[in-house]
Amino acid sequence: MKYIDEFRDGDIARKIADRIAAEVLPAQRYSFMEFCGGHTHAISRYGVSELLPANVRMIHGPGCPVCVLPIGRIDLALHLALERNVIICTYGDTMRVPASGGMSMIRAKARGADIRMVYSASDALRIAHDNPEREVVFFAIGFETTTPPTALAIREAAARQLSNFSVLCCHVLTPSAITHILESPEVRQYGTVPIDGFIGPAHVSIVIGSDPYVQFAEQYRKPVVIAGFEPLDVMQAILMLVRQVNEGRTEVENEFTRAVSAHGNLTAQAMMDEVLEVRDSFEWRGLGEVPLSALKIRPAFAAFDAERRYDLAYRAVADNKACDCGAILRGVKTPSDCKIFGTVCTPENPMGSCMVSSEGACAAHYSYGRFKDVPVVAA
């Protein structure tokens, strides 16, 4: 297949669904976690779950980069914007993530803070170049997908001696989070959910390759199938996982061969390694402190590290008690289990981060699936 509409062909989708239905074992329950917000969005948007047998369940994992960002990190950026007169640059979805005291970046902007939405780290570099009298901080978030551009921006700022530019680095790492879900007692105390296999993320895997998932297949005996974002990609990955479970195999398979290789993008990895290093620990919304799960700026580029430049001290902040976003990110609850979903909490007025981005489980369910929560009344 060469064209995007071919990956959304309804007839082919039904054929794959029929194949899944024919191959699932009636006495077996299959629980697969997709660890990618793009997959969560595709599953909801295209009704993938409705095409699956009743004993095949999809679990939404913490694969949305905006969703896993803890309140305390947003607060650091707000402190710089509101109290240090810094220009904050960040991606659009981050602007609406709830922070402490009902604040968010977009609300702080309404109060006069200079917070600007950008499409890339290079946009933030340009703003710093155009405003030499102002300090500019790029609030960098995301998984391995968006990390190489941040590393490149830092390296370019160093080469250009752009002294008014720095980065508040909040990039996180996918494999560490999957490990944490599988073995951490801190996560398990909030409830567990059976996981028989993972659909591996698409864009992340383009950067890091398929090799980092081998440990989950070998050490934790969990099959992984890396899949593209389109609905037929996801359905084919589910079929591949069903076959692995039925055959007792726990392997890493690559459905997304048109973009993902075993070793990934070595140039991007080298750039990340040159500029960034692994943190000892980092807080994730819904997962708590996760060891070796995020990146920070190396000492060689300390001049461009906003945490060092402004002597920032991170402070954890509890989520809104009415919001079940943390449990939803762990797969323990679904969006419809949350008491404020679709009432107090909507995409226009998000109470939790899962309702902010279109890749968040709550936002995806609100847009495409909440009609299923309405009980059917017999005529």
For each residue, the residues with C-beta under 8 A, 3 or more apart:
1: 6 7
2: 6
3: 6
4: 7 8 230
5: 8 9
6: 1 2 3 9 232
7: 1 4 228 230 231 232 233
8: 4 5 13 46 230 231 232
9: 5 6 12 13 232
10: 13 14
11: 14 15
12: 9 15 16 232
13: 8 9 10 16 17 46 51 231 232 235
14: 10 11 17 18 51
15: 11 12 18 19
16: 12 13 19 20 232 235 236 239
17: 13 14 20 21 51 52 235
18: 14 15 21 22
19: 15 16 22 23 239
20: 16 17 23 24 51 52 53 56 235 238 239 242
21: 17 18 24 53
22: 18 19
23: 19 20 239 242 243 246
24: 20 21 28 30 53 55 56 242 246
25: 28 246
26: 55
27:
28: 24 25 55 245 246
29: 55 57 194
30: 24 55 56 57 196 197 241 242 245
31: 57 59 193 194 195 196
32: 56 57 58 59 195 196 197 198 199 238 241
33: 58 59 60 61 181 193 195 197 198 199 331
34: 39 40 43 58 59 60 61 63 198 199 234
35: 39 61 62 63 174 177 178 198 199 200 201
36: 39 40 61 63 199 200 201 202 203 204 229
37: 40 41 63 64 65 67 357 359 360
38: 41 42 63 201 202 203 229 359
39: 34 35 36 42 43 63 199 201 202 227 229 234
40: 34 36 37 43 44 60 63 64 359 360 361 364
41: 37 38 44 45 358 359 364
42: 38 39 45 46 48 229 230 231 233 234
43: 34 39 40 46 48 49 58 231 234 364
44: 40 41 47 49 364 365 367 368 369
45: 41 42 231 364 367 368
46: 8 13 42 43 231
47: 44 50 51 368
48: 42 43 51 52 58 231 234 235 238
49: 43 44 52 58 369
50: 47
51: 13 14 17 20 47 48 235
52: 17 20 48 49 56 58 238
53: 20 21 24 56
54:
55: 24 26 28 29 30
56: 20 24 30 32 52 53 238 242
57: 29 30 31 32
58: 32 33 34 43 48 49 52 238
59: 31 32 33 34 193 195 331
60: 33 34 40 63 328 329 331 334 361
61: 33 34 35 36 178 181 198 329 331
62: 35 67 68 177 181 284 285 286 287 329 330
63: 34 35 36 37 38 39 40 60 143 174 201 359
64: 37 40 67 68 329 353 354 357 359 360 361
65: 37 68 69 141 142 143 146 172 357 359
66: 69 93 94 97 141 353 356 357 359 360
67: 37 62 64 285 286 325 329 353 354 356 357 359 360 361
68: 62 64 65 172 177 284 285 286 287 329 353
69: 65 66 73 74 94 97 141 170 285 353
70: 73 74 283 284 285 316 317
71: 74 75 98 99 100 285 317 318 319
72: 75 76 283 314 315 316 317
73: 69 70 76 77 141 168 170 283 314
74: 69 70 71 77 78 94 97 98 99 100 104 105
75: 71 72 78 79 99 100 315 317
76: 72 73 79 80 168 307 312 314
77: 73 74 80 81 88 90 105 137 139 168
78: 74 75 81 82 99 103 105 108 113
79: 75 76 82 83 84 312
80: 76 77 83 84 86 88 137 168 306 310 312
81: 77 78 84 86 87 88 105 108 113 114 115
82: 78 79 108 111 113
83: 79 80
84: 79 80 81 135 310
85: 114 134 135
86: 80 81 114 134 135 136 137 310
87: 81 114 115 116 127 128 131 134 135 136 137
88: 77 80 81 105 113 114 115 116 137 139
89: 115 116 117 118 123 124 127 136 137 138 139
90: 77 94 95 105 115 116 117 118 138 139 140 141
91: 94 95 117 118 119 141 142 146
92: 95 117
93: 66 96 97 356 357 358
94: 66 69 74 90 91 97 105 139 141
95: 90 91 92 104 105 106 109 115 117
96: 93 104 105 106 350 356
97: 66 69 74 93 94 104 105 350 353 356
98: 71 74 102 103 104 320 350 351 352 353 356
99: 71 74 75 78 103 104 105 317
100: 71 74 75 103 317
101:
102: 98 107
103: 78 98 99 100 107 108
104: 74 95 96 97 98 99 107 108
105: 74 77 78 81 88 90 94 95 96 97 99 108 109 113 115
106: 95 96 109 110 115
107: 102 103 104 110 111
108: 78 81 82 103 104 105 111 113 115
109: 95 105 106 112 113 114 115
110: 106 107
111: 82 107 108
112: 109
113: 78 81 82 88 105 108 109
114: 81 85 86 87 88 109 134
115: 81 87 88 89 90 95 105 106 108 109
116: 87 88 89 90 127
117: 89 90 91 92 95
118: 89 90 91 121 123 124 127 138
119: 91 123
120: 123 124 149
121: 118 124 125 138 140 149 150 152 153 167
122: 125 126 149 152 153 156
123: 89 118 119 120 126 127
124: 89 118 120 121 127 128 136 138 153 165
125: 121 122 128 129 138 153 156 157 162 165
126: 122 123 129 130
127: 87 89 116 118 123 124 130 131 136
128: 87 124 125 131 132 134 136 157 162 164 165
129: 125 126 132 160 162
130: 126 127
131: 87 127 128 134 136 164
132: 128 129 164
133: 164
134: 85 86 87 114 128 131 164
135: 84 85 86 87 164 166
136: 86 87 89 124 127 128 131 164 165 166
137: 77 80 86 87 88 89 165 166 167 168 306
138: 89 90 118 121 124 125 150 153 165 166 167 168
139: 77 88 89 90 94 168 170
140: 90 121 146 147 150 167 168 169 170 171
141: 65 66 69 73 90 91 94 146 170 171
142: 65 91 145 146 147 171 172
143: 63 65 146 147 171 172 173 174 201 203 204
144: 147 148 171 173 174 204 207 208 272
145: 142 203 204 206 207
146: 65 91 140 141 142 143 149 150 171
147: 140 142 143 144 150 151 171 207 272 276 295
148: 144 151 152 207 265 268 271 272
149: 120 121 122 146 152 153
150: 121 138 140 146 147 153 154 167 169 171 276
151: 147 148 154 155 271 272 274 275 276
152: 121 122 148 149 155 156 271
153: 121 122 124 125 138 149 150 156 157 167
154: 150 151 157 158 167 275 297 301 304
155: 151 152 158 159 271 274 275 301
156: 122 125 152 153 159 160 162
157: 125 128 153 154 160 162 165 304
158: 154 155 161 162 301 303 304
159: 155 156
160: 129 156 157
161: 158
162: 125 128 129 156 157 158 165
163: 303
164: 128 131 132 133 134 135 136
165: 124 125 128 136 137 138 157 162 304
166: 135 136 137 138 303 304 305 306 309
167: 121 137 138 140 150 153 154 297 304 305 306
168: 73 76 77 80 137 138 139 140 306 307 312
169: 140 150 276 295 296 297 305 306 307
170: 69 73 139 140 141 294
171: 140 141 142 143 144 146 147 150 276 294 295
172: 65 68 142 143 176 177 282 284 293 294 295
173: 143 144 176 177 278 292 293 294 295
174: 35 63 143 144 177 178 201 204 208 212
175: 178 179 208 212 213 215 216
176: 172 173 179 180 290 291 292 293
177: 35 62 68 172 173 174 180 181 284 287 290 293
178: 35 61 174 175 181 182 198 213 216
179: 175 176 182 183 184 215 216
180: 176 177 183 184 187 284 287 290 291 293
181: 33 61 62 177 178 184 187 195 287 330 331
182: 178 179 195 216 220 222
183: 179 180 220
184: 179 180 181 187 188 287 288 290
185: 188 189
186: 189 287 288 289
187: 180 181 184 190 192 287 288 330
188: 184 185 191 192
189: 185 186
190: 187 326 327 330 332
191: 188 327 330 332
192: 187 188 332
193: 31 33 59 330 331 332
194: 29 31
195: 31 32 33 59 181 182 198 222 331
196: 30 31 32 222 223 241 245
197: 30 32 33 222 223 224 225 241 244 245
198: 32 33 34 35 61 178 195 213 216 222 223 224 225
199: 32 33 34 35 36 39 224 225 226 227 234 237 238 241
200: 35 36 204 205 210 213 224 225 226 227 252
201: 35 36 38 39 63 143 174 204 205 226
202: 36 38 39 205 206 226 227 228 229 233 256 259 260
203: 36 38 143 145 206 207
204: 36 143 144 145 174 200 201 207 208
205: 200 201 202 208 209 210 213 226 254 256 260 264
206: 145 202 203 259 260 264 265
207: 144 145 147 148 203 204 264 265 268 269
208: 144 174 175 204 205 211 212 264 269
209: 205 212 260 261 262 263 264 265
210: 200 205 213 214 226 252 254 260 261 262 264
211: 208 214 252 262 263 264
212: 174 175 208 209 215
213: 175 178 198 200 205 210 216 217 224 226 252
214: 210 211 217 218 252
215: 175 179 212 218 219 220
216: 175 178 179 182 198 213 219 220 222 224 252
217: 213 214 220 221 222 223 224 250 251 252
218: 214 215 221 250
219: 215 216
220: 182 183 215 216 217
221: 217 218 250
222: 182 195 196 197 198 216 217 250
223: 196 197 198 217 241 244 245 249 250 251 252 253
224: 197 198 199 200 213 216 217 251 252 253
225: 197 198 199 200 237 240 241 244 252 253 254 255
226: 199 200 201 202 205 210 213 237 252 253 254 255 256 260
227: 39 199 200 202 233 234 236 237 255 256
228: 7 202 233 234 255 256 258 259
229: 36 38 39 42 202 233 234
230: 4 7 8 42 233 234
231: 7 8 13 42 43 45 46 48 234 235
232: 6 7 8 9 12 13 16 235 236
233: 7 42 202 227 228 229 230 236 237 255 256
234: 34 39 42 43 48 199 227 228 229 230 231 237 238
235: 13 16 17 20 48 51 231 232 238 239
236: 16 227 232 233 239 240 255
237: 199 225 226 227 233 234 240 241 255
238: 20 32 48 52 56 58 199 234 235 241 242
239: 16 19 20 23 235 236 242 243
240: 225 236 237 243 244 253 255
241: 30 32 196 197 199 223 225 237 238 244 245
242: 20 23 24 30 56 238 239 245 246
243: 23 239 240 246 247 249
244: 197 223 225 240 241 247 249 250 251 253
245: 28 30 196 197 223 241 242 248
246: 23 24 25 28 242 243
247: 243 244
248: 245
249: 223 243 244
250: 217 218 221 222 223 244
251: 217 223 224 244
252: 200 210 211 213 214 216 217 223 224 225 226
253: 223 224 225 226 240 244
254: 205 210 225 226 257 260 262
255: 225 226 227 228 233 236 237 240
256: 202 205 226 227 228 233 259 260
257: 254 260
258: 228
259: 202 206 228 256
260: 202 205 206 209 210 226 254 256 257 264
261: 209 210 264
262: 209 210 211 254
263: 209 211 266
264: 205 206 207 208 209 210 211 260 261 268 269
265: 148 206 207 209 268 269
266: 263 269 270
267: 270 271
268: 148 207 264 265 271 272
269: 207 208 264 265 266 272 273
270: 266 267 273 274
271: 148 151 152 155 267 268 274 275
272: 144 147 148 151 268 269 275 276 295
273: 269 270 276 277
274: 151 155 270 271 298
275: 151 154 155 271 272 297 298 301
276: 147 150 151 169 171 272 273 295 296 297 298
277: 273 295 296 297 298
278: 173 292 294 295 296
279: 282 292 293 294 295 296
280: 291 292
281: 289 290 291 292 293
282: 172 279 289 290 293 294
283: 70 72 73 288 289 290 314 316
284: 62 68 70 172 177 180 287 288 289 290 293 329
285: 62 67 68 69 70 71 319 325 326 329 353
286: 62 67 68 325 326 327 328 329 330
287: 62 68 177 180 181 184 186 187 284 290 326 329 330
288: 184 186 187 283 284
289: 186 281 282 283 284
290: 176 177 180 184 281 282 283 284 287 293 294
291: 176 180 280 281
292: 173 176 278 279 280 281
293: 172 173 176 177 180 279 281 282 284 290
294: 170 171 172 173 278 279 282 290
295: 147 169 171 172 173 272 276 277 278 279
296: 169 276 277 278 279 305 307
297: 154 167 169 275 276 277 301 302 304 305 307 308
298: 274 275 276 277 301 302
299: 302
300:
301: 154 155 158 275 297 298 304 305
302: 297 298 299 305 308
303: 158 163 166 309
304: 154 157 158 165 166 167 297 301 309
305: 166 167 169 296 297 301 302 308 309
306: 80 137 166 167 168 169 309 310 312
307: 76 168 169 296 297 310 312
308: 297 302 305 311
309: 166 303 304 305 306
310: 80 84 86 306 307
311: 308
312: 76 79 80 168 306 307
313:
314: 72 73 76 283
315: 72 75
316: 70 72 283
317: 70 71 72 75 99 100
318: 71 321
319: 71 285 323 325 326 352
320: 98 323 351 352
321: 318
322: 339 340 344 351
323: 319 320 326 338 340 345 351 352
324: 327 328 333 337 338 339 341 352
325: 67 285 286 319 328 329 338 352 353 354 355 362
326: 190 285 286 287 319 323 329 330
327: 190 191 286 324 330 332 333 337
328: 60 286 324 325 331 332 333 334 335 337 338 354 361 362
329: 60 61 62 64 67 68 284 285 286 287 325 326 354 361
330: 62 181 187 190 191 193 286 287 326 327 333
331: 33 59 60 61 181 193 195 328
332: 190 191 192 193 327 328
333: 324 327 328 330 337 338
334: 60 328 337 361 365
335: 328 338 341 354 361 362 365 366 370
336: 341 365 370 373
337: 324 327 328 333 334 341
338: 323 324 325 328 333 335 341 345 352 362
339: 322 324
340: 322 323 343 344 345 351
341: 324 335 336 337 338 345 355 362 365 366 370
342: 345 346 366 370 373
343: 340 346
344: 322 340 349 351
345: 323 338 340 341 342 349 350 351 352 355 362
346: 342 343 349 350 355 366
347: 350 355 356 363 366 367
348:
349: 344 345 346
350: 96 97 98 345 346 347 353 355 356 363
351: 98 320 322 323 340 344 345 355
352: 98 319 320 323 324 325 338 345 355 356 362
353: 64 66 67 68 69 97 98 285 325 350 356 357 360
354: 64 67 325 328 329 335 360 361 362 363
355: 325 341 345 346 347 350 351 352 360 362 363 366
356: 66 67 93 96 97 98 347 350 352 353 360 363
357: 37 64 65 66 67 93 353 360 363
358: 41 93 363 364 367
359: 37 38 40 41 63 64 65 66 67 363 364
360: 37 40 64 66 67 353 354 355 356 357 363 364
361: 40 60 64 67 328 329 334 335 354 364 365
362: 325 328 335 338 341 345 352 354 355 365 366
363: 347 350 354 355 356 357 358 359 360 366 367
364: 40 41 43 44 45 358 359 360 361 367 368 369
365: 44 334 335 336 341 361 362 368 369 370
366: 335 341 342 346 347 355 362 363 369 370
367: 44 45 347 358 363 364
368: 44 45 47 364 365
369: 44 49 364 365 366 372 373
370: 335 336 341 342 365 366 373 374
371: 374
372: 369
373: 336 342 369 370
374: 370 371
375:
376:
377:
378:
379:
